[in-house]
Each structure stands twice: as C-alpha cells, then as structure tokens.
Amino acid sequence: MSAARVVVVGLGNRLRGDDAVGPLVADRLAGRTPPGVTVLSHEGDPTDLLEVWDGADLCVVVDAVWSGSAPGTLHRVEPLAGPLRTRLDFPSSHGFDLPGTVALARVLGRLPRRLVVLGVEAAGFDRGAALSPPVAAALPAAVDAMLAEIDPWLG
C-alpha cells in the first residue's frame, strides 16, 4: 500500500481558543510523517476540504468538538461508515461545518476512500483565548492518534 494517497488535515481557527487544536496538531506532525503523506493546517471554510481529500485513499481530519465529554477527551469517528453527527458537535464560524461538508461531498461524489475524524473535546471557543489546559495536555495524544491512523496505510 505504499502508493496510497494519505491526507491529514488539522481543521480549526487559531484565534478561537480550543478551536486551534486541529492546526496545532498539524503543526506538530510537520516533519514526522513519511513521504507521500500530505499534512495541512486548514483554517478556512470546511467545504474547501472537497478539493483536499478528493481522490485520497485516506483522509484523517482533527478538529475541536463539543459533546459534553470532559475537555481533552479524544473521539474517533468514521463518518463514511455512518452519520457523523451522533453525539458530537463540530463548531464552525462558517456556513458549513464538517458534517455538512461530508454530506455535500457524499452528494457530489467527492469523498476520500476512507475518512477518519479525530475530535478533541473543547472547553471553549472564545476569540483570542489560548488553548485550555486540558486541550493543551491532549495535544501529544492527538498527534499519536493521527500517526497511528496513517501508519497502516503506508506499508
């Protein structure tokens, strides 16, 4: 499987507290992934992901979530195996959130072969705030979880 096209996306907004977790995980992955893995930090509209993951064998997205679990809790969801919005809410300051983007991509036939979403439970999304201590403490585990997701795809 060494020819697999693997994309990793850290989704979020660095200026909104715990919403920065996705881009920060992507930053920490820089230089730690094997050749052939594309790592992106994405702070724009989630619908841009249609271009990013189109034709990929695997896309792993890390994003802040809000489900009522303890802040810093990691959640793993495979939205192509069922509905993405079960007990997780993916906050978005845009018109589309991640579940809406997945639904749109499904209709347009623009999904990756496999999609994994790693959600990090957030404590807050205040503009200008730093990461909460529990989310900051979860960063190493989120990076390890991302690496564990892509490792089997790289032969």
KOLZABA-437215 format. One record per residue (C-alpha): residue in one letter; residue number from 1; y, z, x. Coordinates in pm, whole numbers, padded with zeros to 5 digits, always signed. Example, Ala and Ser with C-alpha at 12.3 -4.5 7.8 and 13.67 -1.06 7.14 Angstrom:
residues 2
+--------+-----+--------+--------+--------+
: residu : num :  north :     up :   east :
+--------+-----+--------+--------+--------+
:      a :   1 : -00450 : +00780 : +01230 :
:      s :   2 : -00106 : +00714 : +01367 :
+--------+-----+--------+--------+--------+
end
This chain:
residues 155
+--------+-----+--------+--------+--------+
: residu : num :  north :     up :   east :
+--------+-----+--------+--------+--------+
:      m :   1 : +00000 : +00000 : +00000 :
:      s :   2 : +00234 : -00022 : +00297 :
:      a :   3 : +00414 : -00316 : +00134 :
:      a :   4 : +00512 : -00105 : -00168 :
:      r :   5 : +00881 : -00112 : -00255 :
:      v :   6 : +00990 : +00251 : -00290 :
:      v :   7 : +01337 : +00361 : -00401 :
:      v :   8 : +01470 : +00717 : -00401 :
:      v :   9 : +01791 : +00793 : -00591 :
:      g :  10 : +01998 : +01109 : -00586 :
:      l :  11 : +02193 : +01093 : -00911 :
:      g :  12 : +02497 : +01309 : -00985 :
:      n :  13 : +02857 : +01393 : -00920 :
:      r :  14 : +02952 : +01583 : -00604 :
:      l :  15 : +03265 : +01718 : -00773 :
:      r :  16 : +03092 : +01892 : -01065 :
:      g :  17 : +02910 : +02199 : -00937 :
:      d :  18 : +02533 : +02173 : -00963 :
:      d :  19 : +02555 : +01808 : -01066 :
:      a :  20 : +02591 : +01742 : -00692 :
:      v :  21 : +02226 : +01830 : -00631 :
:      g :  22 : +02099 : +01470 : -00657 :
:      p :  23 : +02337 : +01323 : -00398 :
:      l :  24 : +02283 : +01622 : -00170 :
:      v :  25 : +01905 : +01574 : -00179 :
:      a :  26 : +01958 : +01206 : -00093 :
:      d :  27 : +02180 : +01311 : +00199 :
:      r :  28 : +01906 : +01540 : +00331 :
:      l :  29 : +01648 : +01263 : +00303 :
:      a :  30 : +01852 : +01030 : +00522 :
:      g :  31 : +01653 : +00960 : +00835 :
:      r :  32 : +01347 : +01149 : +00709 :
:      t :  33 : +01181 : +00866 : +00519 :
:      p :  34 : +00965 : +00594 : +00671 :
:      p :  35 : +01083 : +00233 : +00700 :
:      g :  36 : +01063 : +00049 : +00370 :
:      v :  37 : +01197 : +00338 : +00162 :
:      t :  38 : +01545 : +00287 : +00021 :
:      v :  39 : +01736 : +00614 : -00026 :
:      l :  40 : +02054 : +00601 : -00230 :
:      s :  41 : +02309 : +00854 : -00343 :
:      h :  42 : +02442 : +00736 : -00678 :
:      e :  43 : +02748 : +00889 : -00839 :
:      g :  44 : +02829 : +00602 : -01074 :
:      d :  45 : +02712 : +00505 : -01417 :
:      p :  46 : +02337 : +00562 : -01462 :
:      t :  47 : +02300 : +00210 : -01606 :
:      d :  48 : +02355 : +00083 : -01251 :
:      l :  49 : +02001 : +00204 : -01186 :
:      l :  50 : +01868 : -00103 : -01367 :
:      e :  51 : +01964 : -00306 : -01059 :
:      v :  52 : +01848 : -00039 : -00815 :
:      w :  53 : +01496 : +00010 : -00948 :
:      d :  54 : +01425 : -00336 : -01092 :
:      g :  55 : +01104 : -00464 : -00933 :
:      a :  56 : +01032 : -00143 : -00740 :
:      d :  57 : +00676 : -00016 : -00723 :
:      l :  58 : +00802 : +00342 : -00731 :
:      c :  59 : +01141 : +00492 : -00805 :
:      v :  60 : +01198 : +00865 : -00774 :
:      v :  61 : +01523 : +00999 : -00918 :
:      v :  62 : +01650 : +01351 : -00856 :
:      d :  63 : +01913 : +01480 : -01096 :
:      a :  64 : +02052 : +01804 : -01234 :
:      v :  65 : +01906 : +01911 : -01568 :
:      w :  66 : +01980 : +02168 : -01833 :
:      s :  67 : +01678 : +02307 : -02021 :
:      g :  68 : +01729 : +02681 : -02036 :
:      s :  69 : +01497 : +02750 : -01743 :
:      a :  70 : +01612 : +02961 : -01452 :
:      p :  71 : +01867 : +02780 : -01232 :
:      g :  72 : +01699 : +02620 : -00932 :
:      t :  73 : +01373 : +02553 : -01120 :
:      l :  74 : +01224 : +02213 : -01034 :
:      h :  75 : +01096 : +01993 : -01316 :
:      r :  76 : +00884 : +01680 : -01275 :
:      v :  77 : +00872 : +01415 : -01547 :
:      e :  78 : +00719 : +01066 : -01558 :
:      p :  79 : +00923 : +00902 : -01834 :
:      l :  80 : +00714 : +00584 : -01845 :
:      a :  81 : +00414 : +00793 : -01947 :
:      g :  82 : +00604 : +00929 : -02249 :
:      p :  83 : +00952 : +01020 : -02371 :
:      l :  84 : +01188 : +01154 : -02105 :
:      r :  85 : +01379 : +01387 : -02331 :
:      t :  86 : +01129 : +01658 : -02410 :
:      r :  87 : +01293 : +01985 : -02314 :
:      l :  88 : +01534 : +01859 : -02051 :
:      d :  89 : +01895 : +01758 : -02097 :
:      f :  90 : +02049 : +01532 : -01832 :
:      p :  91 : +02423 : +01596 : -01846 :
:      s :  92 : +02640 : +01291 : -01793 :
:      s :  93 : +03010 : +01225 : -01780 :
:      h :  94 : +02940 : +00859 : -01859 :
:      g :  95 : +02849 : +00680 : -02181 :
:      f :  96 : +02483 : +00663 : -02082 :
:      d :  97 : +02268 : +00942 : -01946 :
:      l :  98 : +01938 : +00899 : -01762 :
:      p :  99 : +01718 : +00899 : -02076 :
:      g : 100 : +01944 : +00635 : -02232 :
:      t : 101 : +01923 : +00427 : -01916 :
:      v : 102 : +01542 : +00445 : -01919 :
:      a : 103 : +01538 : +00339 : -02285 :
:      l : 104 : +01771 : +00047 : -02211 :
:      a : 105 : +01563 : -00061 : -01910 :
:      r : 106 : +01248 : -00048 : -02125 :
:      v : 107 : +01403 : -00281 : -02383 :
:      l : 108 : +01530 : -00519 : -02114 :
:      g : 109 : +01205 : -00515 : -01915 :
:      r : 110 : +01387 : -00379 : -01607 :
:      l : 111 : +01181 : -00073 : -01520 :
:      p : 112 : +01005 : +00004 : -01193 :
:      r : 113 : +00627 : +00002 : -01198 :
:      r : 114 : +00631 : +00382 : -01178 :
:      l : 115 : +00925 : +00617 : -01236 :
:      v : 116 : +00932 : +00986 : -01148 :
:      v : 117 : +01225 : +01212 : -01229 :
:      l : 118 : +01266 : +01537 : -01040 :
:      g : 119 : +01508 : +01759 : -01226 :
:      v : 120 : +01672 : +02061 : -01069 :
:      e : 121 : +01775 : +02319 : -01326 :
:      a : 122 : +02151 : +02368 : -01304 :
:      a : 123 : +02363 : +02676 : -01364 :
:      g : 124 : +02692 : +02496 : -01421 :
:      f : 125 : +02886 : +02171 : -01403 :
:      d : 126 : +03243 : +02289 : -01360 :
:      r : 127 : +03475 : +02039 : -01195 :
:      g : 128 : +03547 : +02137 : -00836 :
:      a : 129 : +03284 : +02410 : -00823 :
:      a : 130 : +03034 : +02446 : -00539 :
:      l : 131 : +02659 : +02449 : -00592 :
:      s : 132 : +02539 : +02770 : -00749 :
:      p : 133 : +02334 : +02989 : -00512 :
:      p : 134 : +02002 : +02923 : -00694 :
:      v : 135 : +02050 : +02544 : -00682 :
:      a : 136 : +02156 : +02557 : -00316 :
:      a : 137 : +01840 : +02758 : -00244 :
:      a : 138 : +01630 : +02496 : -00427 :
:      l : 139 : +01754 : +02205 : -00210 :
:      p : 140 : +01475 : +02230 : +00054 :
:      a : 141 : +01206 : +02241 : -00217 :
:      a : 142 : +01362 : +01940 : -00391 :
:      v : 143 : +01361 : +01744 : -00064 :
:      d : 144 : +00997 : +01839 : -00002 :
:      a : 145 : +00907 : +01735 : -00358 :
:      m : 146 : +01072 : +01395 : -00305 :
:      l : 147 : +00883 : +01342 : +00020 :
:      a : 148 : +00556 : +01441 : -00150 :
:      e : 149 : +00618 : +01183 : -00425 :
:      i : 150 : +00673 : +00892 : -00188 :
:      d : 151 : +00413 : +00978 : +00078 :
:      p : 152 : +00107 : +00845 : -00110 :
:      w : 153 : +00283 : +00510 : -00166 :
:      l : 154 : +00336 : +00441 : +00198 :
:      g : 155 : -00026 : +00422 : +00312 :
+--------+-----+--------+--------+--------+
end
